[in-house]
Amino acid sequence: MIRGAAPQRKEQATGSGDKRVRSGEDFDIIIGFLGFWAVVLLVVTVWMELTAQPALGSALGLLAILLALYGMIRLRRRLPARTATRRR
């Protein structure tokens, strides 16, 4: 009977670990998405400044993306450290 109970506890622990890994991965995906657009807007803003075009809109968009990125990184740090890998 003891053998039968141990795998159930292991599955439960693994199941909760998968949820933590998935939530962390979701944050990582959003952070990567925001980081990509931050780089794109940085290049656009610099290009518009160098070519003497009005760049206020893209600079404000870049600021908004950077603030969102900062907030997501702070939220990501509050999640528990990854201890398990996702099952395939």
DOKE-970434 format. One line per field, with one value per residue (C-alpha): chain; y, z, x negated; residue in three letters. Coordinates in steps of 0.1 Angstrom, whole numbers, plus 5000, padded with zeros to 4 digits. Layout:
% DOKE-970434
chain = c(A | ...)
yy = c(Y | ...)
zz = c(Z | ...)
xx = c(X | ...)
resn = c(ALA | ...)
***
This chain:
% DOKE-970434
chain = c(A | A | A | A | A | A | A | A | A | A | A | A | A | A | A | A | A | A | A | A | A | A | A | A | A | A | A | A | A | A | A | A | A | A | A | A | A | A | A | A | A | A | A | A | A | A | A | A | A | A | A | A | A | A | A | A | A | A | A | A | A | A | A | A | A | A | A | A | A | A | A | A | A | A | A | A | A | A | A | A | A | A | A | A | A | A | A | A)
yy = c(5000 | 5024 | 5020 | 5028 | 5061 | 5074 | 5078 | 5097 | 5122 | 5125 | 5131 | 5158 | 5175 | 5173 | 5186 | 5217 | 5221 | 5221 | 5249 | 5270 | 5263 | 5272 | 5305 | 5314 | 5304 | 5326 | 5356 | 5348 | 5348 | 5381 | 5396 | 5384 | 5399 | 5432 | 5431 | 5426 | 5455 | 5477 | 5470 | 5477 | 5510 | 5520 | 5515 | 5534 | 5563 | 5566 | 5565 | 5592 | 5614 | 5610 | 5618 | 5649 | 5634 | 5639 | 5610 | 5619 | 5592 | 5564 | 5577 | 5577 | 5542 | 5531 | 5545 | 5527 | 5494 | 5499 | 5505 | 5475 | 5454 | 5467 | 5457 | 5423 | 5416 | 5427 | 5403 | 5375 | 5378 | 5372 | 5337 | 5308 | 5295 | 5267 | 5233 | 5211 | 5209 | 5206 | 5171 | 5163)
zz = c(5000 | 5007 | 4971 | 4957 | 4977 | 4968 | 4930 | 4936 | 4958 | 4931 | 4904 | 4925 | 4931 | 4895 | 4884 | 4906 | 4893 | 4857 | 4864 | 4878 | 4848 | 4824 | 4841 | 4841 | 4804 | 4797 | 4813 | 4793 | 4761 | 4768 | 4779 | 4746 | 4726 | 4744 | 4740 | 4703 | 4698 | 4720 | 4697 | 4666 | 4681 | 4692 | 4656 | 4642 | 4667 | 4660 | 4622 | 4624 | 4646 | 4622 | 4591 | 4609 | 4609 | 4638 | 4662 | 4692 | 4685 | 4682 | 4712 | 4734 | 4721 | 4730 | 4765 | 4769 | 4757 | 4781 | 4811 | 4803 | 4799 | 4833 | 4849 | 4834 | 4845 | 4881 | 4880 | 4866 | 4895 | 4920 | 4906 | 4922 | 4907 | 4881 | 4896 | 4870 | 4833 | 4812 | 4803 | 4766)
xx = c(5000 | 4972 | 4959 | 4993 | 4996 | 4961 | 4967 | 4999 | 4981 | 4954 | 4979 | 4996 | 4963 | 4953 | 4987 | 4983 | 4947 | 4960 | 4984 | 4955 | 4933 | 4961 | 4969 | 4933 | 4930 | 4961 | 4944 | 4912 | 4932 | 4948 | 4914 | 4899 | 4927 | 4924 | 4886 | 4889 | 4912 | 4890 | 4861 | 4882 | 4895 | 4860 | 4847 | 4877 | 4873 | 4835 | 4841 | 4868 | 4846 | 4816 | 4838 | 4854 | 4889 | 4913 | 4905 | 4927 | 4953 | 4927 | 4908 | 4939 | 4948 | 4912 | 4917 | 4950 | 4934 | 4904 | 4927 | 4947 | 4915 | 4903 | 4936 | 4936 | 4900 | 4909 | 4939 | 4918 | 4893 | 4921 | 4928 | 4912 | 4880 | 4883 | 4877 | 4892 | 4893 | 4925 | 4935 | 4939)
resn = c(MET | ILE | ARG | GLY | ALA | ALA | PRO | GLN | ARG | LYS | GLU | GLN | ALA | THR | GLY | SER | GLY | ASP | LYS | ARG | VAL | ARG | SER | GLY | GLU | ASP | PHE | ASP | ILE | ILE | ILE | GLY | PHE | LEU | GLY | PHE | TRP | ALA | VAL | VAL | LEU | LEU | VAL | VAL | THR | VAL | TRP | MET | GLU | LEU | THR | ALA | GLN | PRO | ALA | LEU | GLY | SER | ALA | LEU | GLY | LEU | LEU | ALA | ILE | LEU | LEU | ALA | LEU | TYR | GLY | MET | ILE | ARG | LEU | ARG | ARG | ARG | LEU | PRO | ALA | ARG | THR | ALA | THR | ARG | ARG | ARG)
***
